[in-house]
Amino acid sequence: CSKGCVDKDDTNPTIDKIAATDMILFATPVYWWGMSAQLKLVIDKCYCRGLQLKNKKVGTIVVGGSPVDSIQYELIDKQFDC
Ligand SMILES: Cc1cc2nc3c(=O)[nH]c(=O)nc-3n(C[C@H](O)[C@H](O)[C@H](O)COP(=O)(O)O)c2cc1C
């Protein structure tokens, strides 16, 4: 698991780059009250690299059509907290 996902696709080099950074800034449009499928795919691939990503600073940029007081932003924020 620490060597990366057993599924050898193009995401492993991307996760290597993420693991080498001090801070990660995720950006996504809101799709159906959540992050985009494209970003979710990368985050899912981080699962087996959890220890390497622990304690990194994380920022998010989330853009949606709904007003900023919509609960969807809180939900997405909580997902990133987790
Ligand atoms: C499939 C799809 C689902 C979307 N779902 C939401 C949503 O749940 N909430 C929301 O605020 N905006 C939603 N949007 C709007 C996008 O967040 C918006 O298009 C995106 O932030 C880009 O902004 P723009 O269309 O003004 O360029 C959705 C857009 C698409 C294409």
Ligand as a Chemical Component Dictionary entry (heavy atoms), coordinates in Angstrom:
data_LIG
# 
_chem_comp.id                   LIG 
_chem_comp.type                 NON-POLYMER 
_chem_comp.pdbx_formal_charge   0 
_chem_comp.three_letter_code    LIG 
# 
loop_
_chem_comp_atom.comp_id 
_chem_comp_atom.atom_id 
_chem_comp_atom.alt_atom_id 
_chem_comp_atom.type_symbol 
_chem_comp_atom.charge 
_chem_comp_atom.model_Cartn_x 
_chem_comp_atom.model_Cartn_y 
_chem_comp_atom.model_Cartn_z 
_chem_comp_atom.pdbx_ordinal 
LIG C1  C1  C 0 -23.573 18.353 -13.380 1  
LIG C2  C2  C 0 -23.630 19.671 -12.646 2  
LIG C3  C3  C 0 -24.096 19.694 -11.357 3  
LIG C4  C4  C 0 -24.121 20.892 -10.631 4  
LIG N1  N1  N 0 -24.572 20.886 -9.341  5  
LIG C5  C5  C 0 -24.542 22.035 -8.631  6  
LIG C6  C6  C 0 -24.951 22.030 -7.263  7  
LIG O1  O1  O 0 -25.371 21.032 -6.686  8  
LIG N2  N2  N 0 -24.872 23.197 -6.585  9  
LIG C7  C7  C 0 -24.425 24.347 -7.169  10 
LIG O2  O2  O 0 -24.343 25.383 -6.475  11 
LIG N3  N3  N 0 -24.011 24.381 -8.452  12 
LIG C8  C8  C 0 -24.075 23.252 -9.199  13 
LIG N4  N4  N 0 -23.652 23.261 -10.507 14 
LIG C9  C9  C 0 -23.120 24.513 -11.065 15 
LIG C10 C10 C 0 -21.595 24.473 -11.099 16 
LIG O3  O3  O 0 -21.059 24.487 -9.786  17 
LIG C11 C11 C 0 -21.065 25.646 -11.918 18 
LIG O4  O4  O 0 -21.438 25.407 -13.241 19 
LIG C12 C12 C 0 -19.562 25.736 -11.793 20 
LIG O5  O5  O 0 -19.220 26.234 -10.522 21 
LIG C13 C13 C 0 -18.942 26.639 -12.880 22 
LIG O6  O6  O 0 -19.564 27.878 -12.875 23 
LIG P1  P1  P 0 -20.059 28.517 -14.266 24 
LIG O7  O7  O 0 -21.062 27.571 -14.818 25 
LIG O8  O8  O 0 -20.665 29.841 -13.860 26 
LIG O9  O9  O 0 -18.832 28.644 -15.110 27 
LIG C14 C14 C 0 -23.668 22.099 -11.240 28 
LIG C15 C15 C 0 -23.222 22.058 -12.570 29 
LIG C16 C16 C 0 -23.205 20.869 -13.270 30 
LIG C17 C17 C 0 -22.693 20.861 -14.688 31 
# 
loop_
_chem_comp_bond.comp_id 
_chem_comp_bond.atom_id_1 
_chem_comp_bond.atom_id_2 
_chem_comp_bond.value_order 
_chem_comp_bond.pdbx_ordinal 
LIG C1  C2  SING 1  
LIG C2  C3  SING 2  
LIG C2  C16 DOUB 3  
LIG C3  C4  DOUB 4  
LIG C4  N1  SING 5  
LIG C4  C14 SING 6  
LIG N1  C5  DOUB 7  
LIG C5  C6  SING 8  
LIG C5  C8  SING 9  
LIG C6  O1  DOUB 10 
LIG C6  N2  SING 11 
LIG N2  C7  SING 12 
LIG C7  O2  DOUB 13 
LIG C7  N3  SING 14 
LIG N3  C8  DOUB 15 
LIG C8  N4  SING 16 
LIG N4  C9  SING 17 
LIG N4  C14 SING 18 
LIG C9  C10 SING 19 
LIG C10 O3  SING 20 
LIG C10 C11 SING 21 
LIG C11 O4  SING 22 
LIG C11 C12 SING 23 
LIG C12 O5  SING 24 
LIG C12 C13 SING 25 
LIG C13 O6  SING 26 
LIG O6  P1  SING 27 
LIG P1  O7  DOUB 28 
LIG P1  O8  SING 29 
LIG P1  O9  SING 30 
LIG C14 C15 DOUB 31 
LIG C15 C16 SING 32 
LIG C16 C17 SING 33 
# 
